[in-house]
Amino acid sequence: MDSIFSIGAFILLIGLIVLVIITQQFQQNRQYAEIQARLREIRDAEVREQKANALRAERTAVMDPITMLEATVQSRSDKSLTEEELYQVESARTRVKAITDELMHNQQWLGAPYDLEWHELLERIPLVRVGFLAANFNPPQQDLPSFDVSENSDKPLSAAP
């Protein structure tokens, strides 16, 4: 009888030890998964930050030739921009806007003075700004119809045929 009780107590003790080991293993696995999730978040944040820094460096590289263009225009007597220069400014505008959108989408936008939108960057290069806006928003005069006010002042207005 003592041997059955001893064997029963031994099996119960082994079962209890196995239960404790299984519980500890389950808790360790859960903690390990939480640690991995936190490390993944840290890695993802680091990758986003590196990508944002790369985008900012690219924006700077895009704006450098435009800044040099500002110096070139300032040294010339004619302050207007050529077609090639207008194309250069337009392609820089497109790329800067794409970079800005991507930074905002990735929630890495810092705002002024670190991140500037296109119109804020354009304000820093006044000669290029004037030439670019004049070329884009002033339609050529030859396309506009001209009205002579002195000839038509005594005629009533009528619908065009």
DSSP file (Angstrom, degrees, kcal/mol; ACC not computed):
  #  RESIDUE AA STRUCTURE BP1 BP2  ACC     N-H-->O    O-->H-N    N-H-->O    O-->H-N    TCO  KAPPA ALPHA  PHI   PSI    X-CA   Y-CA   Z-CA
    1    1 A M     >        0   0    0      0, 0.0     4,-2.3     0, 0.0     5,-0.2   0.000 360.0 360.0 360.0 -39.8    0.0    0.0    0.0
    2    2 A D  H  >  +     0   0    0      1,-0.2     4,-2.5     2,-0.2     5,-0.2   0.872 360.0  53.1 -65.1 -34.6    2.9    2.3    0.8
    3    3 A S  H  > S+     0   0    0      2,-0.2     4,-2.6     1,-0.2    -1,-0.2   0.885 108.6  48.9 -69.1 -37.1    4.4    1.6   -2.6
    4    4 A I  H  > S+     0   0    0      2,-0.2     4,-2.8     1,-0.2    -2,-0.2   0.921 113.3  47.5 -66.6 -42.4    1.2    2.5   -4.4
    5    5 A F  H  X S+     0   0    0     -4,-2.3     4,-2.6     2,-0.2    -2,-0.2   0.902 113.4  48.3 -64.0 -40.4    0.9    5.7   -2.5
    6    6 A S  H  X S+     0   0    0     -4,-2.5     4,-2.3     2,-0.2    -2,-0.2   0.904 113.5  46.3 -65.4 -42.8    4.6    6.5   -3.2
    7    7 A I  H  X S+     0   0    0     -4,-2.6     4,-2.5     2,-0.2    -2,-0.2   0.911 113.8  49.1 -67.4 -41.3    4.2    5.7   -6.9
    8    8 A G  H  X S+     0   0    0     -4,-2.8     4,-2.4     2,-0.2    -2,-0.2   0.909 113.0  46.7 -62.5 -43.2    1.0    7.8   -7.0
    9    9 A A  H  X S+     0   0    0     -4,-2.6     4,-2.5     2,-0.2    -2,-0.2   0.883 112.2  51.2 -66.3 -38.3    2.7   10.7   -5.2
   10   10 A F  H  X S+     0   0    0     -4,-2.3     4,-2.5     2,-0.2    -2,-0.2   0.919 111.7  46.2 -65.3 -43.8    5.7   10.4   -7.5
   11   11 A I  H  X S+     0   0    0     -4,-2.5     4,-2.7     2,-0.2    -2,-0.2   0.897 113.4  49.9 -65.6 -40.6    3.5   10.5  -10.6
   12   12 A L  H  X S+     0   0    0     -4,-2.4     4,-2.4     2,-0.2    -2,-0.2   0.912 111.5  48.5 -63.5 -41.9    1.6   13.5   -9.2
   13   13 A L  H  X S+     0   0    0     -4,-2.5     4,-2.4     2,-0.2    -2,-0.2   0.915 112.4  48.0 -63.9 -44.1    4.8   15.3   -8.5
   14   14 A I  H  X S+     0   0    0     -4,-2.5     4,-2.7     2,-0.2    -2,-0.2   0.914 111.9  50.6 -62.4 -43.5    6.1   14.6  -12.0
   15   15 A G  H  X S+     0   0    0     -4,-2.7     4,-2.4     2,-0.2    -2,-0.2   0.899 110.6  48.9 -61.4 -41.4    2.8   15.8  -13.5
   16   16 A L  H  X S+     0   0    0     -4,-2.4     4,-2.3     2,-0.2    -2,-0.2   0.904 111.8  48.8 -64.9 -42.2    3.0   19.0  -11.4
   17   17 A I  H  X S+     0   0    0     -4,-2.4     4,-2.5     2,-0.2    -2,-0.2   0.917 111.8  49.0 -63.8 -43.4    6.6   19.6  -12.6
   18   18 A V  H  X S+     0   0    0     -4,-2.7     4,-2.7     2,-0.2    -2,-0.2   0.911 110.9  50.9 -62.3 -42.2    5.6   19.0  -16.2
   19   19 A L  H  X S+     0   0    0     -4,-2.4     4,-2.3     2,-0.2    -2,-0.2   0.907 111.2  47.6 -62.2 -42.7    2.6   21.4  -15.8
   20   20 A V  H  X S+     0   0    0     -4,-2.3     4,-2.6     2,-0.2    -2,-0.2   0.912 112.5  49.3 -64.5 -42.9    4.9   24.1  -14.3
   21   21 A I  H  X S+     0   0    0     -4,-2.5     4,-2.4     2,-0.2    -2,-0.2   0.915 111.6  48.6 -64.0 -42.9    7.5   23.6  -17.1
   22   22 A I  H  X S+     0   0    0     -4,-2.7     4,-2.3     2,-0.2    -1,-0.2   0.909 112.2  49.3 -64.3 -41.4    4.7   23.8  -19.8
   23   23 A T  H  X S+     0   0    0     -4,-2.3     4,-2.3     2,-0.2    -2,-0.2   0.926 112.4  47.2 -63.5 -45.5    3.3   27.0  -18.2
   24   24 A Q  H  X S+     0   0    0     -4,-2.6     4,-2.6     2,-0.2    -2,-0.2   0.899 111.5  51.0 -63.7 -40.6    6.8   28.6  -18.0
   25   25 A Q  H  X S+     0   0    0     -4,-2.4     4,-2.5     2,-0.2    -1,-0.2   0.916 109.8  50.1 -63.0 -43.0    7.5   27.7  -21.6
   26   26 A F  H  X S+     0   0    0     -4,-2.3     4,-2.1     2,-0.2    -2,-0.2   0.925 112.3  47.1 -61.2 -45.2    4.2   29.2  -22.7
   27   27 A Q  H  X S+     0   0    0     -4,-2.3     4,-2.6     2,-0.2    -2,-0.2   0.897 111.9  50.7 -64.3 -40.8    5.0   32.5  -20.9
   28   28 A Q  H  X S+     0   0    0     -4,-2.6     4,-2.7     1,-0.2    -2,-0.2   0.908 109.7  50.2 -64.2 -41.4    8.5   32.6  -22.3
   29   29 A N  H  X S+     0   0    0     -4,-2.5     4,-2.3     2,-0.2    -1,-0.2   0.902 111.2  48.8 -63.1 -40.5    7.2   32.1  -25.8
   30   30 A R  H  X S+     0   0    0     -4,-2.1     4,-2.1     2,-0.2    -2,-0.2   0.924 113.2  46.7 -65.4 -44.1    4.7   34.9  -25.3
   31   31 A Q  H  X S+     0   0    0     -4,-2.6     4,-2.5     2,-0.2    -2,-0.2   0.889 110.9  52.9 -64.6 -39.0    7.4   37.2  -23.9
   32   32 A Y  H  X S+     0   0    0     -4,-2.7     4,-2.5     1,-0.2    -1,-0.2   0.913 108.7  49.7 -62.0 -42.9    9.7   36.3  -26.8
   33   33 A A  H  X S+     0   0    0     -4,-2.3     4,-2.2     2,-0.2    -2,-0.2   0.892 110.9  50.0 -63.6 -39.7    7.0   37.2  -29.3
   34   34 A E  H  X S+     0   0    0     -4,-2.1     4,-2.4     2,-0.2    -2,-0.2   0.908 110.7  49.4 -64.6 -42.1    6.4   40.6  -27.6
   35   35 A I  H  X S+     0   0    0     -4,-2.5     4,-2.6     1,-0.2    -2,-0.2   0.917 110.8  50.0 -63.1 -43.1   10.1   41.3  -27.6
   36   36 A Q  H  X S+     0   0    0     -4,-2.5     4,-2.4     1,-0.2    -1,-0.2   0.895 109.8  51.3 -62.4 -39.6   10.3   40.4  -31.3
   37   37 A A  H  X S+     0   0    0     -4,-2.2     4,-2.2     2,-0.2    -2,-0.2   0.917 111.2  47.6 -64.1 -43.1    7.3   42.7  -32.0
   38   38 A R  H  X S+     0   0    0     -4,-2.4     4,-2.3     2,-0.2    -2,-0.2   0.918 112.4  48.9 -64.1 -42.8    9.0   45.6  -30.2
   39   39 A L  H  X S+     0   0    0     -4,-2.6     4,-2.7     1,-0.2    -2,-0.2   0.890 110.0  52.2 -63.6 -38.8   12.3   45.0  -32.0
   40   40 A R  H  X S+     0   0    0     -4,-2.4     4,-2.8     2,-0.2    -1,-0.2   0.902 109.2  49.8 -63.5 -41.1   10.4   44.9  -35.4
   41   41 A E  H  X S+     0   0    0     -4,-2.2     4,-2.5     2,-0.2    -2,-0.2   0.911 111.6  48.4 -62.5 -42.5    8.8   48.2  -34.5
   42   42 A I  H  X S+     0   0    0     -4,-2.3     4,-2.2     2,-0.2    -2,-0.2   0.919 113.0  47.7 -64.1 -43.4   12.1   49.7  -33.7
   43   43 A R  H  X S+     0   0    0     -4,-2.7     4,-2.5     2,-0.2    -2,-0.2   0.912 112.2  49.3 -63.7 -42.6   13.6   48.4  -36.9
   44   44 A D  H  X S+     0   0    0     -4,-2.8     4,-2.6     2,-0.2    -2,-0.2   0.905 111.1  49.5 -63.9 -41.0   10.7   49.7  -39.0
   45   45 A A  H  X S+     0   0    0     -4,-2.5     4,-2.3     1,-0.2    -1,-0.2   0.894 111.2  50.1 -64.0 -38.7   11.0   53.1  -37.3
   46   46 A E  H  X S+     0   0    0     -4,-2.2     4,-2.4     2,-0.2    -2,-0.2   0.908 110.8  48.7 -65.3 -41.9   14.7   53.1  -38.1
   47   47 A V  H  X S+     0   0    0     -4,-2.5     4,-2.5     2,-0.2    -2,-0.2   0.913 111.4  50.0 -64.9 -42.5   14.1   52.2  -41.7
   48   48 A R  H  X S+     0   0    0     -4,-2.6     4,-2.5     1,-0.2    -2,-0.2   0.905 111.3  49.3 -61.5 -40.7   11.4   54.9  -42.0
   49   49 A E  H  X S+     0   0    0     -4,-2.3     4,-2.4     2,-0.2    -2,-0.2   0.909 111.4  48.5 -65.9 -41.6   13.9   57.4  -40.6
   50   50 A Q  H  X S+     0   0    0     -4,-2.4     4,-2.3     2,-0.2    -2,-0.2   0.904 112.3  49.4 -63.9 -40.3   16.6   56.4  -43.0
   51   51 A K  H  X S+     0   0    0     -4,-2.5     4,-2.4     2,-0.2    -2,-0.2   0.901 110.5  50.2 -65.5 -40.5   14.2   56.6  -45.9
   52   52 A A  H  X S+     0   0    0     -4,-2.5     4,-2.4     2,-0.2    -2,-0.2   0.909 110.8  49.2 -64.1 -41.5   13.1   60.1  -44.7
   53   53 A N  H  X S+     0   0    0     -4,-2.4     4,-2.2     2,-0.2    -2,-0.2   0.890 110.6  50.7 -64.2 -38.4   16.8   61.2  -44.5
   54   54 A A  H  X S+     0   0    0     -4,-2.3     4,-2.3     2,-0.2    -2,-0.2   0.897 110.2  49.8 -66.0 -39.4   17.4   59.8  -48.0
   55   55 A L  H  X S+     0   0    0     -4,-2.4     4,-2.5     2,-0.2    -2,-0.2   0.897 110.3  49.9 -65.2 -39.8   14.4   61.7  -49.3
   56   56 A R  H  X S+     0   0    0     -4,-2.4     4,-2.1     2,-0.2    -2,-0.2   0.898 111.0  49.4 -65.5 -39.2   15.6   64.9  -47.7
   57   57 A A  H  X S+     0   0    0     -4,-2.2     4,-2.2     2,-0.2    -2,-0.2   0.896 111.1  49.9 -65.8 -38.9   19.1   64.4  -49.2
   58   58 A E  H  X S+     0   0    0     -4,-2.3     4,-2.2     2,-0.2    -2,-0.2   0.902 108.7  52.3 -65.3 -40.6   17.5   63.8  -52.6
   59   59 A R  H  X S+     0   0    0     -4,-2.5     4,-2.1     1,-0.2    -2,-0.2   0.906 109.8  49.3 -61.7 -40.4   15.4   67.0  -52.2
   60   60 A T  H  X S+     0   0    0     -4,-2.1     4,-1.7     1,-0.2    -1,-0.2   0.912 110.3  50.4 -63.8 -41.8   18.6   68.9  -51.5
   61   61 A A  H  < S+     0   0    0     -4,-2.2    -2,-0.2     1,-0.2    -1,-0.2   0.844 111.1  49.5 -65.4 -33.0   20.3   67.4  -54.5
   62   62 A V  H  X S+     0   0    0     -4,-2.2     4,-0.6     1,-0.2    -1,-0.2   0.870 113.6  45.7 -71.4 -36.9   17.3   68.4  -56.6
   63   63 A M  H  X S+     0   0    0     -4,-2.1     4,-2.3     1,-0.2    -2,-0.2   0.706  94.8  76.8 -82.5 -20.1   17.3   72.0  -55.3
   64   64 A D  H  X S+     0   0    0     -4,-1.7     4,-2.3     1,-0.2     5,-0.2   0.931  95.8  46.5 -58.2 -48.2   21.1   72.5  -55.6
   65   65 A P  H  > S+     0   0    0      0, 0.0     4,-2.0     0, 0.0    -1,-0.2   0.847 111.6  53.2 -63.8 -30.1   21.0   73.1  -59.4
   66   66 A I  H  X S+     0   0    0     -4,-0.6     4,-1.8     2,-0.2    -2,-0.2   0.882 108.1  49.7 -70.7 -37.2   18.0   75.4  -59.0
   67   67 A T  H  X S+     0   0    0     -4,-2.3     4,-1.7     2,-0.2    -1,-0.2   0.896 111.0  49.4 -65.5 -39.9   20.0   77.4  -56.5
   68   68 A M  H  X S+     0   0    0     -4,-2.3     4,-2.3     1,-0.2    -2,-0.2   0.870 107.4  55.4 -65.4 -35.7   22.9   77.6  -58.9
   69   69 A L  H  X S+     0   0    0     -4,-2.0     4,-2.9     2,-0.2     5,-0.2   0.883 103.2  55.5 -62.9 -38.3   20.4   78.7  -61.6
   70   70 A E  H  X S+     0   0    0     -4,-1.8     4,-2.1     1,-0.2    -1,-0.2   0.921 108.9  47.0 -59.3 -44.2   19.4   81.5  -59.3
   71   71 A A  H  X S+     0   0    0     -4,-1.7     4,-1.5     2,-0.2    -2,-0.2   0.889 112.3  50.3 -65.9 -38.5   23.0   82.7  -59.2
   72   72 A T  H  X S+     0   0    0     -4,-2.3     4,-1.0     2,-0.2    -2,-0.2   0.925 111.1  47.8 -65.2 -44.7   23.4   82.3  -62.9
   73   73 A V  H  < S+     0   0    0     -4,-2.9     3,-0.4     1,-0.2    -1,-0.2   0.867 109.3  54.8 -64.4 -36.0   20.2   84.4  -63.6
   74   74 A Q  H  < S+     0   0    0     -4,-2.1    -1,-0.2    -5,-0.2    -2,-0.2   0.842 107.3  49.8 -66.8 -32.9   21.4   87.0  -61.1
   75   75 A S  H  < S+     0   0    0     -4,-1.5    -1,-0.2    -3,-0.2    -2,-0.2   0.686  99.1  82.9 -80.8 -17.4   24.7   87.4  -63.0
   76   76 A R  S  < S-     0   0    0     -4,-1.0    -3,-0.0    -3,-0.4     0, 0.0  -0.491  75.2-137.6 -84.8 156.2   23.0   87.8  -66.4
   77   77 A S  S    S+     0   0    0     -2,-0.2     2,-0.6     1,-0.1    -1,-0.1   0.854  94.7  66.3 -77.9 -35.2   21.6   91.0  -67.7
   78   78 A D        -     0   0    0      1,-0.1    -2,-0.1     2,-0.1    -1,-0.1  -0.786  68.5-166.6 -87.7 119.0   18.4   89.3  -69.0
   79   79 A K        +     0   0    0     -2,-0.6    52,-0.2    -4,-0.1    -1,-0.1   0.354  52.7 104.8 -90.8   6.3   16.5   88.0  -65.9
   80   80 A S        -     0   0    0      1,-0.1     2,-0.4    51,-0.0    51,-0.1  -0.436  69.8-117.9 -85.3 164.1   14.2   85.7  -67.9
   81   81 A L        -     0   0    0     50,-0.2     2,-0.1    -2,-0.1    -2,-0.1  -0.788  19.6-128.8-103.5 143.4   14.5   81.9  -68.1
   82   82 A T     >  -     0   0    0     -2,-0.4     4,-2.6     1,-0.1     5,-0.2  -0.305  32.9-101.7 -78.9 171.2   15.2   79.9  -71.2
   83   83 A E  H  > S+     0   0    0      1,-0.2     4,-2.4     2,-0.2     5,-0.2   0.897 124.1  51.4 -61.7 -40.1   13.0   76.9  -72.1
   84   84 A E  H  > S+     0   0    0      2,-0.2     4,-2.2     1,-0.2    -1,-0.2   0.907 110.9  47.5 -64.0 -42.1   15.7   74.5  -70.8
   85   85 A E  H  > S+     0   0    0      2,-0.2     4,-2.5     1,-0.2    -2,-0.2   0.887 110.7  51.9 -67.0 -38.7   15.9   76.3  -67.5
   86   86 A L  H  X S+     0   0    0     -4,-2.6     4,-2.7     2,-0.2    -2,-0.2   0.906 109.7  49.6 -63.2 -40.8   12.1   76.3  -67.3
   87   87 A Y  H  X S+     0   0    0     -4,-2.4     4,-2.7     2,-0.2     5,-0.2   0.906 109.9  51.6 -63.0 -41.2   12.1   72.6  -67.9
   88   88 A Q  H  X S+     0   0    0     -4,-2.2     4,-2.0     2,-0.2    -2,-0.2   0.915 112.4  45.3 -61.9 -44.0   14.7   72.2  -65.2
   89   89 A V  H  X S+     0   0    0     -4,-2.5     4,-2.5     2,-0.2    -2,-0.2   0.907 112.9  50.9 -67.2 -41.1   12.7   74.2  -62.7
   90   90 A E  H  X S+     0   0    0     -4,-2.7     4,-2.3     2,-0.2    -2,-0.2   0.907 111.0  47.4 -64.4 -41.9    9.5   72.3  -63.6
   91   91 A S  H  X S+     0   0    0     -4,-2.7     4,-2.2     2,-0.2    -1,-0.2   0.879 112.4  50.2 -68.2 -35.5   11.1   68.9  -63.2
   92   92 A A  H  X S+     0   0    0     -4,-2.0     4,-2.8    -5,-0.2     5,-0.2   0.904 110.0  51.5 -65.3 -40.6   12.6   70.0  -59.8
   93   93 A R  H  X S+     0   0    0     -4,-2.5     4,-2.4     2,-0.2    -2,-0.2   0.926 110.4  48.3 -60.8 -45.4    9.1   71.2  -58.8
   94   94 A T  H  X S+     0   0    0     -4,-2.3     4,-1.9     1,-0.2    -2,-0.2   0.923 114.5  44.9 -62.2 -45.4    7.6   67.8  -59.7
   95   95 A R  H  X S+     0   0    0     -4,-2.2     4,-2.5     2,-0.2    -2,-0.2   0.902 112.4  50.7 -68.2 -41.2   10.2   65.9  -57.8
   96   96 A V  H  X S+     0   0    0     -4,-2.8     4,-2.6     1,-0.2    -1,-0.2   0.909 110.7  49.8 -63.9 -41.0   10.1   68.2  -54.7
   97   97 A K  H  X S+     0   0    0     -4,-2.4     4,-2.5    -5,-0.2    -1,-0.2   0.895 110.9  49.6 -64.3 -38.7    6.3   67.8  -54.6
   98   98 A A  H  X S+     0   0    0     -4,-1.9     4,-2.3     2,-0.2    -2,-0.2   0.911 112.0  48.0 -65.4 -41.7    6.6   64.0  -54.8
   99   99 A I  H  X S+     0   0    0     -4,-2.5     4,-2.5     2,-0.2    -2,-0.2   0.916 111.8  50.2 -64.0 -43.4    9.2   64.0  -52.0
  100  100 A T  H  X S+     0   0    0     -4,-2.6     4,-2.4     1,-0.2    -2,-0.2   0.927 111.2  48.5 -60.7 -46.1    7.0   66.2  -49.9
  101  101 A D  H  X S+     0   0    0     -4,-2.5     4,-2.6     1,-0.2    -1,-0.2   0.902 111.9  49.4 -61.4 -41.3    4.0   63.9  -50.5
  102  102 A E  H  X S+     0   0    0     -4,-2.3     4,-2.2     2,-0.2    -1,-0.2   0.901 110.4  49.8 -66.8 -40.6    6.0   60.8  -49.6
  103  103 A L  H  <>S+     0   0    0     -4,-2.5     5,-2.9     2,-0.2     6,-0.7   0.906 113.6  46.2 -63.9 -40.5    7.3   62.4  -46.4
  104  104 A M  H ><5S+     0   0    0     -4,-2.4     3,-1.1     3,-0.2    -2,-0.2   0.898 111.6  51.4 -67.9 -39.4    3.8   63.4  -45.4
  105  105 A H  H 3<5S+     0   0    0     -4,-2.6    -2,-0.2     1,-0.3    -1,-0.2   0.884 111.4  47.0 -64.2 -38.4    2.5   59.9  -46.2
  106  106 A N  T 3<5S-     0   0    0     -4,-2.2    -1,-0.3    -5,-0.2    -2,-0.2   0.398 112.8-120.9 -83.1   3.0    5.2   58.3  -44.1
  107  107 A Q  T < 5S+     0   0    0     -3,-1.1    -3,-0.2    -4,-0.2    -2,-0.1   0.855  82.1 118.4  57.4  38.6    4.5   60.7  -41.3
  108  108 A Q      < +     0   0    0     -5,-2.9     2,-0.4    -6,-0.2    -4,-0.2   0.223  32.0 127.4-112.1   9.6    8.1   61.9  -41.4
  109  109 A W        -     0   0    0     -6,-0.7    -9,-0.0     1,-0.2   -57,-0.0  -0.563  32.4-179.9 -73.7 124.2    7.2   65.5  -42.3
  110  110 A L        -     0   0    0     -2,-0.4    -1,-0.2     1,-0.2     4,-0.1   0.655  28.1-144.8 -98.3 -20.4    8.9   67.9  -39.8
  111  111 A G    >>  +     0   0    0      2,-0.1     4,-3.0     3,-0.0     3,-1.2  -0.209  47.1  17.6  80.9-177.9    7.6   71.2  -41.2
  112  112 A A  T 34 S+     0   0    0      1,-0.3     4,-0.1     2,-0.2     0, 0.0  -0.357 120.0  16.8 -64.9 144.8    9.5   74.4  -41.3
  113  113 A P  T 34 S+     0   0    0      0, 0.0    -1,-0.3     0, 0.0     3,-0.1  -0.967 133.8  39.9 -91.1   3.1   12.4   75.0  -41.1
  114  114 A Y  T <4 S+     0   0    0     -3,-1.2     2,-0.5     1,-0.3    -2,-0.2   0.922 122.9  29.9 -81.8 -45.9   13.5   71.4  -41.7
  115  115 A D  S  < S-     0   0    0     -4,-3.0     2,-0.4   -15,-0.0    -1,-0.3  -0.968  71.9-173.2-119.3 124.7   11.0   70.5  -44.4
  116  116 A L        -     0   0    0     -2,-0.5     2,-0.1    -3,-0.1   -16,-0.0  -0.916  19.3-128.9-117.6 143.3    9.7   73.1  -46.8
  117  117 A E     >  -     0   0    0     -2,-0.4     4,-2.3     1,-0.1     3,-0.4  -0.309  38.6 -94.5 -79.5 172.4    7.1   72.7  -49.5
  118  118 A W  H  > S+     0   0    0      1,-0.2     4,-2.8     2,-0.2     5,-0.2   0.904 124.1  50.5 -57.8 -46.7    7.7   73.8  -53.1
  119  119 A H  H  > S+     0   0    0      1,-0.2     4,-1.2     2,-0.2    -1,-0.2   0.837 111.1  50.1 -65.3 -30.3    6.2   77.3  -52.7
  120  120 A E  H  > S+     0   0    0     -3,-0.4     4,-0.6     2,-0.2    -1,-0.2   0.875 112.3  46.6 -73.4 -37.3    8.3   77.9  -49.6
  121  121 A L  H >< S+     0   0    0     -4,-2.3     3,-0.9     1,-0.2     4,-0.3   0.883 109.6  55.1 -67.8 -37.5   11.5   76.7  -51.4
  122  122 A L  H >< S+     0   0    0     -4,-2.8     3,-1.2     1,-0.3     7,-0.3   0.816  99.0  61.5 -66.6 -30.6   10.5   78.9  -54.4
  123  123 A E  H 3< S+     0   0    0     -4,-1.2    -1,-0.3     1,-0.2    -2,-0.2   0.755  97.2  60.2 -65.8 -23.5   10.3   82.0  -52.2
  124  124 A R  T << S+     0   0    0     -3,-0.9    -1,-0.2    -4,-0.6    -2,-0.2   0.563 103.7  50.6 -82.2  -8.9   14.0   81.5  -51.4
  125  125 A I    <>  +     0   0    0     -3,-1.2     4,-2.4    -4,-0.3    -1,-0.2  -0.702  69.8 174.2-126.9  79.1   15.0   81.9  -55.0
  126  126 A P  H  > S+     0   0    0      0, 0.0     4,-2.5     0, 0.0     5,-0.2   0.830  73.2  50.1 -63.4 -38.4   13.2   85.1  -56.1
  127  127 A L  H  > S+     0   0    0      2,-0.2     4,-2.2     1,-0.2     5,-0.2   0.923 114.7  43.8 -69.0 -42.4   14.7   85.6  -59.6
  128  128 A V  H  > S+     0   0    0      2,-0.2     4,-3.0     1,-0.2     5,-0.2   0.892 112.9  54.6 -66.0 -38.8   13.9   82.0  -60.6
  129  129 A R  H  X S+     0   0    0     -4,-2.4     4,-2.9    -7,-0.3     5,-0.3   0.938 109.3  45.9 -60.0 -48.3   10.5   82.4  -59.0
  130  130 A V  H  X S+     0   0    0     -4,-2.5     4,-2.3     1,-0.2    -2,-0.2   0.931 116.5  44.9 -62.8 -45.5    9.6   85.5  -61.0
  131  131 A G  H  X S+     0   0    0     -4,-2.2     4,-2.0     2,-0.2    -2,-0.2   0.898 115.4  47.3 -64.9 -40.9   10.8   83.9  -64.3
  132  132 A F  H  X S+     0   0    0     -4,-3.0     4,-2.0     2,-0.2    -2,-0.2   0.931 115.4  44.0 -67.8 -46.3    9.1   80.6  -63.6
  133  133 A L  H  X S+     0   0    0     -4,-2.9     4,-2.6    -5,-0.2     5,-0.3   0.878 112.8  52.8 -67.9 -36.4    5.7   82.2  -62.6
  134  134 A A  H  X S+     0   0    0     -4,-2.3     4,-1.3    -5,-0.3    -1,-0.2   0.905 112.1  45.3 -64.7 -39.8    5.9   84.6  -65.5
  135  135 A A  H  < S+     0   0    0     -4,-2.0    -2,-0.2    -5,-0.2    -1,-0.2   0.851 120.4  39.1 -72.1 -33.8    6.4   81.8  -68.0
  136  136 A N  H  < S+     0   0    0     -4,-2.0    -2,-0.2    -5,-0.1    -1,-0.2   0.785 125.5  31.3 -88.6 -28.3    3.7   79.6  -66.5
  137  137 A F  H  < S+     0   0    0     -4,-2.6    -3,-0.2    -5,-0.2    -2,-0.2   0.482 101.1  77.4-115.6  -3.2    1.0   82.1  -65.7
  138  138 A N  S  < S-     0   0    0     -4,-1.3    -1,-0.1    -5,-0.3     3,-0.1  -0.911  74.7-144.8-104.8 107.5    1.4   84.8  -68.3
  139  139 A P        -     0   0    0      0, 0.0     5,-0.1     0, 0.0    -2,-0.1  -0.362  33.0 -89.5 -68.1 151.0   -0.1   83.5  -71.5
  140  140 A P    >>  -     0   0    0      0, 0.0     3,-0.9     0, 0.0     4,-0.6  -0.325  31.5-131.7 -59.8 141.8    1.6   84.6  -74.7
  141  141 A Q  G >4 S+     0   0    0      1,-0.2     3,-0.6     2,-0.2     0, 0.0   0.773 101.1  65.1 -69.2 -26.8    0.2   87.9  -76.0
  142  142 A Q  G 34 S+     0   0    0      1,-0.2    -1,-0.2     3,-0.0     4,-0.1   0.768  98.5  54.2 -70.4 -23.9   -0.2   86.6  -79.6
  143  143 A D  G <4 S+     0   0    0     -3,-0.9    -1,-0.2     2,-0.1    -2,-0.2   0.719  92.8  84.7 -81.2 -21.1   -2.8   84.1  -78.5
  144  144 A L  S << S-     0   0    0     -4,-0.6     2,-0.2    -3,-0.6     0, 0.0  -0.627  84.0-120.1 -84.0 137.8   -5.0   86.7  -76.8
  145  145 A P        -     0   0    0      0, 0.0     2,-0.4     0, 0.0    -2,-0.1  -0.523  26.7-135.9 -72.2 142.8   -7.5   88.6  -79.0
  146  146 A S        -     0   0    0     -2,-0.2     2,-0.5    -4,-0.1    -4,-0.0  -0.833  13.8-158.0-102.8 138.5   -7.0   92.3  -79.0
  147  147 A F        -     0   0    0     -2,-0.4     2,-0.8     4,-0.0     3,-0.1  -0.955   8.9-147.6-116.6 129.9   -9.8   94.7  -78.6
  148  148 A D     >  -     0   0    0     -2,-0.5     4,-1.4     1,-0.2     3,-0.3  -0.866   9.0-165.6 -96.3 113.0   -9.6   98.2  -79.7
  149  149 A V  H  > S+     0   0    0     -2,-0.8     4,-0.7     1,-0.2    -1,-0.2   0.832  83.2  58.6 -70.0 -33.4  -11.8  100.2  -77.3
  150  150 A S  H  4 S+     0   0    0      1,-0.2     3,-0.3     2,-0.2     4,-0.3   0.856 107.3  46.5 -68.2 -34.0  -11.9  103.3  -79.5
  151  151 A E  H  4 S+     0   0    0     -3,-0.3     3,-0.3     1,-0.2    -1,-0.2   0.871 119.9  37.5 -74.4 -36.4  -13.4  101.5  -82.5
  152  152 A N  H  < S+     0   0    0     -4,-1.4     3,-0.4     1,-0.2    -1,-0.2   0.302  86.7  97.7-100.9   8.8  -16.1   99.6  -80.6
  153  153 A S  S  < S+     0   0    0     -4,-0.7    -1,-0.2    -3,-0.3    -2,-0.1   0.833  89.8  39.7 -70.0 -31.3  -17.1  102.3  -78.0
  154  154 A D  S    S+     0   0    0     -3,-0.3    -1,-0.2    -4,-0.3    -2,-0.1   0.503  99.8  88.9 -96.2  -3.3  -20.2  103.5  -80.0
  155  155 A K  S    S-     0   0    0     -3,-0.4     2,-0.1    -4,-0.1     3,-0.0  -0.727  79.5-119.1 -93.5 141.8  -21.4  100.1  -81.1
  156  156 A P        -     0   0    0      0, 0.0     2,-0.3     0, 0.0    -2,-0.1  -0.447  35.1-100.8 -74.0 153.6  -23.7   98.0  -79.0
  157  157 A L        +     0   0    0     -2,-0.1     2,-0.3     0, 0.0    -5,-0.0  -0.552  46.7 178.0 -74.7 136.7  -22.5   94.6  -77.8
  158  158 A S        -     0   0    0     -2,-0.3     2,-0.1    -3,-0.0    -3,-0.0  -0.937  34.0 -93.4-136.5 159.8  -23.8   91.6  -79.7
  159  159 A A        -     0   0    0     -2,-0.3     0, 0.0     1,-0.1     0, 0.0  -0.430  46.5-106.1 -72.1 146.9  -23.3   87.9  -79.6
  160  160 A A              0   0    0      1,-0.1    -1,-0.1    -2,-0.1     0, 0.0  -0.473 360.0 360.0 -73.0 144.6  -20.7   86.5  -81.8
  161  161 A P              0   0    0      0, 0.0    -1,-0.1     0, 0.0    -2,-0.0   0.494 360.0 360.0 -69.3 360.0  -21.9   84.6  -84.9
